[in-house]
Amino acid sequence: MIPIFPETYFEIFLFLVLIVGVIAWSYYLWQQHLEKWEISEEKLCRCKNCSLTYIVARGKKESECSRCGEQNTLEEQVEF
Ligand SMILES: [Zn+2]
């Protein structure tokens, strides 16, 4: 059997802390770059009927209002 010194436990602890740190840092970078939301004003649509402002899915020119069901187009500019 291999004798384990108290220093070995400390080295194992340091190694585990380093691994957890690297995983947390990787997760932070992944959140920053891959899951970034890009909401531009061109994707906002205001309903003609009830004035609800909402985000239109990418690539769509028309969308249905979730509140009243009115069909809205993206060409109309939203002014705040
Ligand atoms: Zn509406």
PDB file of the backbone (N, CA, C, O) and the ligand in Angstrom, with CONECT records:
HET     ZN  A 101       1
ATOM      1  N   MET A   1       0.839  -1.185   0.000  1.00  0.00           N
ATOM      2  CA  MET A   1       0.000   0.000   0.000  1.00  0.00           C
ATOM      3  C   MET A   1       0.881   1.245   0.000  1.00  0.00           C
ATOM      4  O   MET A   1       1.917   1.307   0.662  1.00  0.00           O
ATOM      5  N   ILE A   2       0.435   2.218  -0.756  1.00  0.00           N
ATOM      6  CA  ILE A   2       1.204   3.461  -0.873  1.00  0.00           C
ATOM      7  C   ILE A   2       0.895   4.358   0.323  1.00  0.00           C
ATOM      8  O   ILE A   2      -0.271   4.642   0.595  1.00  0.00           O
ATOM      9  N   PRO A   3       1.926   4.806   1.042  1.00  0.00           N
ATOM     10  CA  PRO A   3       1.667   5.713   2.168  1.00  0.00           C
ATOM     11  C   PRO A   3       1.248   7.102   1.675  1.00  0.00           C
ATOM     12  O   PRO A   3       1.872   7.656   0.770  1.00  0.00           O
ATOM     13  N   ILE A   4       0.193   7.658   2.271  1.00  0.00           N
ATOM     14  CA  ILE A   4      -0.294   8.996   1.890  1.00  0.00           C
ATOM     15  C   ILE A   4       0.065   9.976   2.995  1.00  0.00           C
ATOM     16  O   ILE A   4      -0.318   9.804   4.152  1.00  0.00           O
ATOM     17  N   PHE A   5       0.802  10.999   2.617  1.00  0.00           N
ATOM     18  CA  PHE A   5       1.217  12.024   3.572  1.00  0.00           C
ATOM     19  C   PHE A   5       0.154  13.111   3.648  1.00  0.00           C
ATOM     20  O   PHE A   5      -0.650  13.258   2.728  1.00  0.00           O
ATOM     21  N   PRO A   6       0.144  13.870   4.733  1.00  0.00           N
ATOM     22  CA  PRO A   6      -0.812  14.988   4.851  1.00  0.00           C
ATOM     23  C   PRO A   6      -0.659  16.000   3.717  1.00  0.00           C
ATOM     24  O   PRO A   6      -1.640  16.622   3.310  1.00  0.00           O
ATOM     25  N   GLU A   7       0.567  16.173   3.201  1.00  0.00           N
ATOM     26  CA  GLU A   7       0.777  17.107   2.097  1.00  0.00           C
ATOM     27  C   GLU A   7       0.036  16.662   0.843  1.00  0.00           C
ATOM     28  O   GLU A   7      -0.394  17.489   0.038  1.00  0.00           O
ATOM     29  N   THR A   8      -0.110  15.351   0.686  1.00  0.00           N
ATOM     30  CA  THR A   8      -0.791  14.826  -0.505  1.00  0.00           C
ATOM     31  C   THR A   8      -2.260  15.251  -0.516  1.00  0.00           C
ATOM     32  O   THR A   8      -2.806  15.583  -1.568  1.00  0.00           O
ATOM     33  N   TYR A   9      -2.909  15.239   0.686  1.00  0.00           N
ATOM     34  CA  TYR A   9      -4.302  15.691   0.752  1.00  0.00           C
ATOM     35  C   TYR A   9      -4.410  17.150   0.332  1.00  0.00           C
ATOM     36  O   TYR A   9      -5.349  17.536  -0.364  1.00  0.00           O
ATOM     37  N   PHE A  10      -3.438  17.963   0.762  1.00  0.00           N
ATOM     38  CA  PHE A  10      -3.442  19.374   0.395  1.00  0.00           C
ATOM     39  C   PHE A  10      -3.285  19.547  -1.109  1.00  0.00           C
ATOM     40  O   PHE A  10      -3.934  20.400  -1.715  1.00  0.00           O
ATOM     41  N   GLU A  11      -2.411  18.723  -1.715  1.00  0.00           N
ATOM     42  CA  GLU A  11      -2.217  18.812  -3.170  1.00  0.00           C
ATOM     43  C   GLU A  11      -3.482  18.387  -3.910  1.00  0.00           C
ATOM     44  O   GLU A  11      -3.843  18.995  -4.917  1.00  0.00           O
ATOM     45  N   ILE A  12      -4.154  17.356  -3.423  1.00  0.00           N
ATOM     46  CA  ILE A  12      -5.413  16.913  -4.043  1.00  0.00           C
ATOM     47  C   ILE A  12      -6.465  18.014  -3.920  1.00  0.00           C
ATOM     48  O   ILE A  12      -7.201  18.279  -4.871  1.00  0.00           O
ATOM     49  N   PHE A  13      -6.539  18.659  -2.746  1.00  0.00           N
ATOM     50  CA  PHE A  13      -7.477  19.755  -2.537  1.00  0.00           C
ATOM     51  C   PHE A  13      -7.187  20.903  -3.494  1.00  0.00           C
ATOM     52  O   PHE A  13      -8.106  21.449  -4.103  1.00  0.00           O
ATOM     53  N   LEU A  14      -5.915  21.274  -3.631  1.00  0.00           N
ATOM     54  CA  LEU A  14      -5.538  22.348  -4.551  1.00  0.00           C
ATOM     55  C   LEU A  14      -5.908  21.990  -5.990  1.00  0.00           C
ATOM     56  O   LEU A  14      -6.387  22.839  -6.741  1.00  0.00           O
ATOM     57  N   PHE A  15      -5.688  20.742  -6.366  1.00  0.00           N
ATOM     58  CA  PHE A  15      -6.011  20.288  -7.720  1.00  0.00           C
ATOM     59  C   PHE A  15      -7.517  20.386  -7.968  1.00  0.00           C
ATOM     60  O   PHE A  15      -7.942  20.833  -9.034  1.00  0.00           O
ATOM     61  N   LEU A  16      -8.330  19.968  -6.984  1.00  0.00           N
ATOM     62  CA  LEU A  16      -9.789  20.050  -7.139  1.00  0.00           C
ATOM     63  C   LEU A  16     -10.254  21.498  -7.241  1.00  0.00           C
ATOM     64  O   LEU A  16     -11.123  21.812  -8.054  1.00  0.00           O
ATOM     65  N   VAL A  17      -9.679  22.389  -6.419  1.00  0.00           N
ATOM     66  CA  VAL A  17     -10.041  23.808  -6.482  1.00  0.00           C
ATOM     67  C   VAL A  17      -9.693  24.372  -7.848  1.00  0.00           C
ATOM     68  O   VAL A  17     -10.463  25.146  -8.415  1.00  0.00           O
ATOM     69  N   LEU A  18      -8.533  23.988  -8.383  1.00  0.00           N
ATOM     70  CA  LEU A  18      -8.118  24.449  -9.711  1.00  0.00           C
ATOM     71  C   LEU A  18      -9.082  23.961 -10.790  1.00  0.00           C
ATOM     72  O   LEU A  18      -9.441  24.721 -11.691  1.00  0.00           O
ATOM     73  N   ILE A  19      -9.504  22.694 -10.704  1.00  0.00           N
ATOM     74  CA  ILE A  19     -10.446  22.133 -11.688  1.00  0.00           C
ATOM     75  C   ILE A  19     -11.783  22.873 -11.633  1.00  0.00           C
ATOM     76  O   ILE A  19     -12.340  23.228 -12.671  1.00  0.00           O
ATOM     77  N   VAL A  20     -12.302  23.107 -10.407  1.00  0.00           N
ATOM     78  CA  VAL A  20     -13.577  23.827 -10.260  1.00  0.00           C
ATOM     79  C   VAL A  20     -13.447  25.246 -10.802  1.00  0.00           C
ATOM     80  O   VAL A  20     -14.370  25.750 -11.440  1.00  0.00           O
ATOM     81  N   GLY A  21     -12.306  25.895 -10.555  1.00  0.00           N
ATOM     82  CA  GLY A  21     -12.077  27.241 -11.072  1.00  0.00           C
ATOM     83  C   GLY A  21     -12.060  27.278 -12.577  1.00  0.00           C
ATOM     84  O   GLY A  21     -12.642  28.182 -13.178  1.00  0.00           O
ATOM     85  N   VAL A  22     -11.403  26.315 -13.207  1.00  0.00           N
ATOM     86  CA  VAL A  22     -11.337  26.259 -14.669  1.00  0.00           C
ATOM     87  C   VAL A  22     -12.734  26.016 -15.245  1.00  0.00           C
ATOM     88  O   VAL A  22     -13.097  26.620 -16.255  1.00  0.00           O
ATOM     89  N   ILE A  23     -13.526  25.132 -14.609  1.00  0.00           N
ATOM     90  CA  ILE A  23     -14.889  24.868 -15.086  1.00  0.00           C
ATOM     91  C   ILE A  23     -15.745  26.128 -14.951  1.00  0.00           C
ATOM     92  O   ILE A  23     -16.494  26.462 -15.868  1.00  0.00           O
ATOM     93  N   ALA A  24     -15.644  26.831 -13.820  1.00  0.00           N
ATOM     94  CA  ALA A  24     -16.432  28.056 -13.622  1.00  0.00           C
ATOM     95  C   ALA A  24     -16.033  29.132 -14.626  1.00  0.00           C
ATOM     96  O   ALA A  24     -16.889  29.847 -15.146  1.00  0.00           O
ATOM     97  N   TRP A  25     -14.740  29.247 -14.897  1.00  0.00           N
ATOM     98  CA  TRP A  25     -14.261  30.241 -15.855  1.00  0.00           C
ATOM     99  C   TRP A  25     -14.739  29.905 -17.269  1.00  0.00           C
ATOM    100  O   TRP A  25     -15.144  30.795 -18.017  1.00  0.00           O
ATOM    101  N   SER A  26     -14.692  28.627 -17.633  1.00  0.00           N
ATOM    102  CA  SER A  26     -15.172  28.201 -18.943  1.00  0.00           C
ATOM    103  C   SER A  26     -16.662  28.487 -19.091  1.00  0.00           C
ATOM    104  O   SER A  26     -17.111  28.944 -20.142  1.00  0.00           O
ATOM    105  N   TYR A  27     -17.424  28.216 -18.036  1.00  0.00           N
ATOM    106  CA  TYR A  27     -18.859  28.481 -18.066  1.00  0.00           C
ATOM    107  C   TYR A  27     -19.124  29.970 -18.219  1.00  0.00           C
ATOM    108  O   TYR A  27     -20.035  30.364 -18.947  1.00  0.00           O
ATOM    109  N   TYR A  28     -18.343  30.798 -17.544  1.00  0.00           N
ATOM    110  CA  TYR A  28     -18.488  32.252 -17.653  1.00  0.00           C
ATOM    111  C   TYR A  28     -18.218  32.704 -19.084  1.00  0.00           C
ATOM    112  O   TYR A  28     -18.979  33.499 -19.634  1.00  0.00           O
ATOM    113  N   LEU A  29     -17.146  32.208 -19.690  1.00  0.00           N
ATOM    114  CA  LEU A  29     -16.822  32.583 -21.072  1.00  0.00           C
ATOM    115  C   LEU A  29     -17.909  32.117 -22.031  1.00  0.00           C
ATOM    116  O   LEU A  29     -18.265  32.832 -22.968  1.00  0.00           O
ATOM    117  N   TRP A  30     -18.437  30.916 -21.795  1.00  0.00           N
ATOM    118  CA  TRP A  30     -19.497  30.372 -22.645  1.00  0.00           C
ATOM    119  C   TRP A  30     -20.743  31.251 -22.547  1.00  0.00           C
ATOM    120  O   TRP A  30     -21.388  31.531 -23.557  1.00  0.00           O
ATOM    121  N   GLN A  31     -21.079  31.682 -21.340  1.00  0.00           N
ATOM    122  CA  GLN A  31     -22.232  32.563 -21.153  1.00  0.00           C
ATOM    123  C   GLN A  31     -22.013  33.906 -21.842  1.00  0.00           C
ATOM    124  O   GLN A  31     -22.944  34.463 -22.422  1.00  0.00           O
ATOM    125  N   GLN A  32     -20.799  34.425 -21.783  1.00  0.00           N
ATOM    126  CA  GLN A  32     -20.500  35.733 -22.348  1.00  0.00           C
ATOM    127  C   GLN A  32     -20.583  35.740 -23.865  1.00  0.00           C
ATOM    128  O   GLN A  32     -21.097  36.693 -24.451  1.00  0.00           O
ATOM    129  N   HIS A  33     -20.080  34.682 -24.516  1.00  0.00           N
ATOM    130  CA  HIS A  33     -19.938  34.712 -25.959  1.00  0.00           C
ATOM    131  C   HIS A  33     -21.018  33.959 -26.720  1.00  0.00           C
ATOM    132  O   HIS A  33     -21.435  34.404 -27.789  1.00  0.00           O
ATOM    133  N   LEU A  34     -21.472  32.850 -26.205  1.00  0.00           N
ATOM    134  CA  LEU A  34     -22.416  32.043 -26.972  1.00  0.00           C
ATOM    135  C   LEU A  34     -23.867  32.369 -26.663  1.00  0.00           C
ATOM    136  O   LEU A  34     -24.714  32.307 -27.554  1.00  0.00           O
ATOM    137  N   GLU A  35     -24.169  32.710 -25.433  1.00  0.00           N
ATOM    138  CA  GLU A  35     -25.550  32.939 -25.039  1.00  0.00           C
ATOM    139  C   GLU A  35     -25.916  34.420 -25.010  1.00  0.00           C
ATOM    140  O   GLU A  35     -26.872  34.824 -24.348  1.00  0.00           O
ATOM    141  N   LYS A  36     -25.157  35.204 -25.724  1.00  0.00           N
ATOM    142  CA  LYS A  36     -25.393  36.636 -25.692  1.00  0.00           C
ATOM    143  C   LYS A  36     -26.662  36.984 -26.472  1.00  0.00           C
ATOM    144  O   LYS A  36     -26.871  36.532 -27.598  1.00  0.00           O
ATOM    145  N   TRP A  37     -27.490  37.791 -25.841  1.00  0.00           N
ATOM    146  CA  TRP A  37     -28.709  38.238 -26.511  1.00  0.00           C
ATOM    147  C   TRP A  37     -28.417  39.493 -27.295  1.00  0.00           C
ATOM    148  O   TRP A  37     -27.786  40.422 -26.790  1.00  0.00           O
ATOM    149  N   GLU A  38     -28.875  39.518 -28.524  1.00  0.00           N
ATOM    150  CA  GLU A  38     -28.726  40.716 -29.323  1.00  0.00           C
ATOM    151  C   GLU A  38     -30.115  41.204 -29.700  1.00  0.00           C
ATOM    152  O   GLU A  38     -30.751  40.677 -30.613  1.00  0.00           O
ATOM    153  N   ILE A  39     -30.562  42.202 -28.993  1.00  0.00           N
ATOM    154  CA  ILE A  39     -31.882  42.755 -29.255  1.00  0.00           C
ATOM    155  C   ILE A  39     -31.685  44.130 -29.870  1.00  0.00           C
ATOM    156  O   ILE A  39     -31.270  45.070 -29.192  1.00  0.00           O
ATOM    157  N   SER A  40     -31.980  44.238 -31.135  1.00  0.00           N
ATOM    158  CA  SER A  40     -31.855  45.525 -31.789  1.00  0.00           C
ATOM    159  C   SER A  40     -33.240  46.124 -31.963  1.00  0.00           C
ATOM    160  O   SER A  40     -34.243  45.410 -31.938  1.00  0.00           O
ATOM    161  N   GLU A  41     -33.289  47.432 -32.140  1.00  0.00           N
ATOM    162  CA  GLU A  41     -34.574  48.095 -32.253  1.00  0.00           C
ATOM    163  C   GLU A  41     -35.308  47.696 -33.526  1.00  0.00           C
ATOM    164  O   GLU A  41     -36.528  47.837 -33.608  1.00  0.00           O
ATOM    165  N   GLU A  42     -34.568  47.193 -34.527  1.00  0.00           N
ATOM    166  CA  GLU A  42     -35.232  46.768 -35.758  1.00  0.00           C
ATOM    167  C   GLU A  42     -36.103  45.541 -35.531  1.00  0.00           C
ATOM    168  O   GLU A  42     -37.014  45.275 -36.316  1.00  0.00           O
ATOM    169  N   LYS A  43     -35.837  44.797 -34.477  1.00  0.00           N
ATOM    170  CA  LYS A  43     -36.601  43.578 -34.196  1.00  0.00           C
ATOM    171  C   LYS A  43     -37.786  43.840 -33.275  1.00  0.00           C
ATOM    172  O   LYS A  43     -38.531  42.920 -32.937  1.00  0.00           O
ATOM    173  N   LEU A  44     -37.959  45.091 -32.871  1.00  0.00           N
ATOM    174  CA  LEU A  44     -39.096  45.411 -32.020  1.00  0.00           C
ATOM    175  C   LEU A  44     -40.298  45.761 -32.879  1.00  0.00           C
ATOM    176  O   LEU A  44     -40.167  46.420 -33.911  1.00  0.00           O
ATOM    177  N   CYS A  45     -41.451  45.324 -32.453  1.00  0.00           N
ATOM    178  CA  CYS A  45     -42.679  45.603 -33.180  1.00  0.00           C
ATOM    179  C   CYS A  45     -43.728  46.106 -32.194  1.00  0.00           C
ATOM    180  O   CYS A  45     -43.877  45.579 -31.092  1.00  0.00           O
ATOM    181  N   ARG A  46     -44.450  47.140 -32.619  1.00  0.00           N
ATOM    182  CA  ARG A  46     -45.538  47.651 -31.773  1.00  0.00           C
ATOM    183  C   ARG A  46     -46.858  47.326 -32.456  1.00  0.00           C
ATOM    184  O   ARG A  46     -47.057  47.605 -33.639  1.00  0.00           O
ATOM    185  N   CYS A  47     -47.736  46.741 -31.692  1.00  0.00           N
ATOM    186  CA  CYS A  47     -49.032  46.342 -32.228  1.00  0.00           C
ATOM    187  C   CYS A  47     -49.861  47.570 -32.594  1.00  0.00           C
ATOM    188  O   CYS A  47     -49.930  48.539 -31.839  1.00  0.00           O
ATOM    189  N   LYS A  48     -50.499  47.507 -33.792  1.00  0.00           N
ATOM    190  CA  LYS A  48     -51.332  48.627 -34.246  1.00  0.00           C
ATOM    191  C   LYS A  48     -52.599  48.740 -33.423  1.00  0.00           C
ATOM    192  O   LYS A  48     -53.156  49.826 -33.264  1.00  0.00           O
ATOM    193  N   ASN A  49     -53.047  47.621 -32.906  1.00  0.00           N
ATOM    194  CA  ASN A  49     -54.327  47.593 -32.212  1.00  0.00           C
ATOM    195  C   ASN A  49     -54.209  47.945 -30.729  1.00  0.00           C
ATOM    196  O   ASN A  49     -54.947  48.796 -30.232  1.00  0.00           O
ATOM    197  N   CYS A  50     -53.272  47.284 -30.014  1.00  0.00           N
ATOM    198  CA  CYS A  50     -53.228  47.456 -28.562  1.00  0.00           C
ATOM    199  C   CYS A  50     -51.937  48.108 -28.063  1.00  0.00           C
ATOM    200  O   CYS A  50     -51.767  48.291 -26.858  1.00  0.00           O
ATOM    201  N   SER A  51     -51.024  48.462 -28.976  1.00  0.00           N
ATOM    202  CA  SER A  51     -49.763  49.143 -28.645  1.00  0.00           C
ATOM    203  C   SER A  51     -48.811  48.297 -27.800  1.00  0.00           C
ATOM    204  O   SER A  51     -47.920  48.847 -27.152  1.00  0.00           O
ATOM    205  N   LEU A  52     -48.977  46.991 -27.793  1.00  0.00           N
ATOM    206  CA  LEU A  52     -48.024  46.122 -27.106  1.00  0.00           C
ATOM    207  C   LEU A  52     -46.728  46.086 -27.915  1.00  0.00           C
ATOM    208  O   LEU A  52     -46.760  45.864 -29.126  1.00  0.00           O
ATOM    209  N   THR A  53     -45.589  46.304 -27.256  1.00  0.00           N
ATOM    210  CA  THR A  53     -44.291  46.236 -27.916  1.00  0.00           C
ATOM    211  C   THR A  53     -43.651  44.899 -27.581  1.00  0.00           C
ATOM    212  O   THR A  53     -43.560  44.513 -26.416  1.00  0.00           O
ATOM    213  N   TYR A  54     -43.210  44.197 -28.620  1.00  0.00           N
ATOM    214  CA  TYR A  54     -42.638  42.871 -28.397  1.00  0.00           C
ATOM    215  C   TYR A  54     -41.542  42.599 -29.414  1.00  0.00           C
ATOM    216  O   TYR A  54     -41.391  43.336 -30.388  1.00  0.00           O
ATOM    217  N   ILE A  55     -40.779  41.538 -29.183  1.00  0.00           N
ATOM    218  CA  ILE A  55     -39.648  41.181 -30.038  1.00  0.00           C
ATOM    219  C   ILE A  55     -40.114  40.174 -31.075  1.00  0.00           C
ATOM    220  O   ILE A  55     -40.772  39.187 -30.749  1.00  0.00           O
ATOM    221  N   VAL A  56     -39.761  40.438 -32.341  1.00  0.00           N
ATOM    222  CA  VAL A  56     -40.126  39.552 -33.433  1.00  0.00           C
ATOM    223  C   VAL A  56     -38.971  38.581 -33.665  1.00  0.00           C
ATOM    224  O   VAL A  56     -37.806  38.974 -33.608  1.00  0.00           O
ATOM    225  N   ALA A  57     -39.289  37.332 -33.923  1.00  0.00           N
ATOM    226  CA  ALA A  57     -38.271  36.310 -34.156  1.00  0.00           C
ATOM    227  C   ALA A  57     -37.420  36.663 -35.358  1.00  0.00           C
ATOM    228  O   ALA A  57     -37.887  37.316 -36.291  1.00  0.00           O
ATOM    229  N   ARG A  58     -36.151  36.224 -35.334  1.00  0.00           N
ATOM    230  CA  ARG A  58     -35.204  36.515 -36.389  1.00  0.00           C
ATOM    231  C   ARG A  58     -35.686  35.957 -37.734  1.00  0.00           C
ATOM    232  O   ARG A  58     -36.135  34.813 -37.817  1.00  0.00           O
ATOM    233  N   GLY A  59     -35.589  36.765 -38.762  1.00  0.00           N
ATOM    234  CA  GLY A  59     -35.942  36.329 -40.104  1.00  0.00           C
ATOM    235  C   GLY A  59     -37.414  36.492 -40.442  1.00  0.00           C
ATOM    236  O   GLY A  59     -37.816  36.185 -41.564  1.00  0.00           O
ATOM    237  N   LYS A  60     -38.226  36.962 -39.515  1.00  0.00           N
ATOM    238  CA  LYS A  60     -39.651  37.124 -39.778  1.00  0.00           C
ATOM    239  C   LYS A  60     -39.969  38.585 -40.049  1.00  0.00           C
ATOM    240  O   LYS A  60     -39.415  39.480 -39.410  1.00  0.00           O
ATOM    241  N   LYS A  61     -40.855  38.818 -40.992  1.00  0.00           N
ATOM    242  CA  LYS A  61     -41.289  40.180 -41.314  1.00  0.00           C
ATOM    243  C   LYS A  61     -42.668  40.467 -40.722  1.00  0.00           C
ATOM    244  O   LYS A  61     -43.034  41.623 -40.510  1.00  0.00           O
ATOM    245  N   GLU A  62     -43.416  39.418 -40.462  1.00  0.00           N
ATOM    246  CA  GLU A  62     -44.748  39.577 -39.892  1.00  0.00           C
ATOM    247  C   GLU A  62     -44.844  38.758 -38.613  1.00  0.00           C
ATOM    248  O   GLU A  62     -44.199  37.719 -38.468  1.00  0.00           O
ATOM    249  N   SER A  63     -45.653  39.244 -37.702  1.00  0.00           N
ATOM    250  CA  SER A  63     -45.866  38.480 -36.480  1.00  0.00           C
ATOM    251  C   SER A  63     -47.245  38.790 -35.919  1.00  0.00           C
ATOM    252  O   SER A  63     -47.839  39.834 -36.186  1.00  0.00           O
ATOM    253  N   GLU A  64     -47.720  37.850 -35.141  1.00  0.00           N
ATOM    254  CA  GLU A  64     -49.031  38.002 -34.528  1.00  0.00           C
ATOM    255  C   GLU A  64     -48.867  38.498 -33.097  1.00  0.00           C
ATOM    256  O   GLU A  64     -48.053  37.968 -32.341  1.00  0.00           O
ATOM    257  N   CYS A  65     -49.627  39.497 -32.734  1.00  0.00           N
ATOM    258  CA  CYS A  65     -49.564  40.039 -31.382  1.00  0.00           C
ATOM    259  C   CYS A  65     -50.040  38.973 -30.385  1.00  0.00           C
ATOM    260  O   CYS A  65     -51.073  38.334 -30.585  1.00  0.00           O
ATOM    261  N   SER A  66     -49.273  38.801 -29.319  1.00  0.00           N
ATOM    262  CA  SER A  66     -49.635  37.770 -28.347  1.00  0.00           C
ATOM    263  C   SER A  66     -50.796  38.216 -27.453  1.00  0.00           C
ATOM    264  O   SER A  66     -51.435  37.383 -26.811  1.00  0.00           O
ATOM    265  N   ARG A  67     -51.071  39.519 -27.409  1.00  0.00           N
ATOM    266  CA  ARG A  67     -52.157  39.992 -26.546  1.00  0.00           C
ATOM    267  C   ARG A  67     -53.504  39.972 -27.264  1.00  0.00           C
ATOM    268  O   ARG A  67     -54.487  39.458 -26.730  1.00  0.00           O
ATOM    269  N   CYS A  68     -53.551  40.543 -28.497  1.00  0.00           N
ATOM    270  CA  CYS A  68     -54.847  40.682 -29.154  1.00  0.00           C
ATOM    271  C   CYS A  68     -54.969  39.876 -30.448  1.00  0.00           C
ATOM    272  O   CYS A  68     -56.068  39.744 -30.986  1.00  0.00           O
ATOM    273  N   GLY A  69     -53.850  39.333 -30.959  1.00  0.00           N
ATOM    274  CA  GLY A  69     -53.925  38.510 -32.157  1.00  0.00           C
ATOM    275  C   GLY A  69     -53.833  39.292 -33.448  1.00  0.00           C
ATOM    276  O   GLY A  69     -53.965  38.699 -34.519  1.00  0.00           O
ATOM    277  N   GLU A  70     -53.613  40.584 -33.400  1.00  0.00           N
ATOM    278  CA  GLU A  70     -53.480  41.417 -34.590  1.00  0.00           C
ATOM    279  C   GLU A  70     -52.207  41.025 -35.353  1.00  0.00           C
ATOM    280  O   GLU A  70     -51.169  40.747 -34.753  1.00  0.00           O
ATOM    281  N   GLN A  71     -52.313  41.010 -36.699  1.00  0.00           N
ATOM    282  CA  GLN A  71     -51.158  40.690 -37.537  1.00  0.00           C
ATOM    283  C   GLN A  71     -50.385  41.983 -37.810  1.00  0.00           C
ATOM    284  O   GLN A  71     -50.929  42.909 -38.411  1.00  0.00           O
ATOM    285  N   ASN A  72     -49.125  42.057 -37.375  1.00  0.00           N
ATOM    286  CA  ASN A  72     -48.316  43.265 -37.519  1.00  0.00           C
ATOM    287  C   ASN A  72     -47.129  42.997 -38.422  1.00  0.00           C
ATOM    288  O   ASN A  72     -46.644  41.868 -38.500  1.00  0.00           O
ATOM    289  N   THR A  73     -46.660  44.032 -39.106  1.00  0.00           N
ATOM    290  CA  THR A  73     -45.468  43.913 -39.949  1.00  0.00           C
ATOM    291  C   THR A  73     -44.322  44.687 -39.324  1.00  0.00           C
ATOM    292  O   THR A  73     -44.539  45.615 -38.544  1.00  0.00           O
ATOM    293  N   LEU A  74     -43.097  44.298 -39.672  1.00  0.00           N
ATOM    294  CA  LEU A  74     -41.915  44.932 -39.090  1.00  0.00           C
ATOM    295  C   LEU A  74     -41.554  46.249 -39.733  1.00  0.00           C
ATOM    296  O   LEU A  74     -40.754  46.997 -39.170  1.00  0.00           O
ATOM    297  N   GLU A  75     -42.110  46.566 -40.891  1.00  0.00           N
ATOM    298  CA  GLU A  75     -41.713  47.780 -41.598  1.00  0.00           C
ATOM    299  C   GLU A  75     -42.040  49.046 -40.809  1.00  0.00           C
ATOM    300  O   GLU A  75     -41.339  50.052 -40.916  1.00  0.00           O
ATOM    301  N   GLU A  76     -43.103  48.987 -40.024  1.00  0.00           N
ATOM    302  CA  GLU A  76     -43.466  50.168 -39.252  1.00  0.00           C
ATOM    303  C   GLU A  76     -42.443  50.382 -38.140  1.00  0.00           C
ATOM    304  O   GLU A  76     -42.173  49.489 -37.338  1.00  0.00           O
ATOM    305  N   GLN A  77     -41.892  51.570 -38.114  1.00  0.00           N
ATOM    306  CA  GLN A  77     -40.872  51.883 -37.121  1.00  0.00           C
ATOM    307  C   GLN A  77     -41.498  52.116 -35.748  1.00  0.00           C
ATOM    308  O   GLN A  77     -42.552  52.739 -35.617  1.00  0.00           O
ATOM    309  N   VAL A  78     -40.828  51.603 -34.752  1.00  0.00           N
ATOM    310  CA  VAL A  78     -41.277  51.813 -33.384  1.00  0.00           C
ATOM    311  C   VAL A  78     -40.573  53.051 -32.837  1.00  0.00           C
ATOM    312  O   VAL A  78     -39.345  53.125 -32.856  1.00  0.00           O
ATOM    313  N   GLU A  79     -41.314  53.984 -32.369  1.00  0.00           N
ATOM    314  CA  GLU A  79     -40.714  55.187 -31.806  1.00  0.00           C
ATOM    315  C   GLU A  79     -40.994  55.247 -30.306  1.00  0.00           C
ATOM    316  O   GLU A  79     -42.115  55.023 -29.850  1.00  0.00           O
ATOM    317  N   PHE A  80     -39.954  55.552 -29.571  1.00  0.00           N
ATOM    318  CA  PHE A  80     -40.084  55.599 -28.105  1.00  0.00           C
ATOM    319  C   PHE A  80     -40.027  57.027 -27.605  1.00  0.00           C
ATOM    320  O   PHE A  80     -40.119  57.264 -26.401  1.00  0.00           O
TER     321      PHE A  80
HETATM  322 ZN    ZN A 101     -52.030  43.700 -29.963  1.00  0.00          ZN2+
END
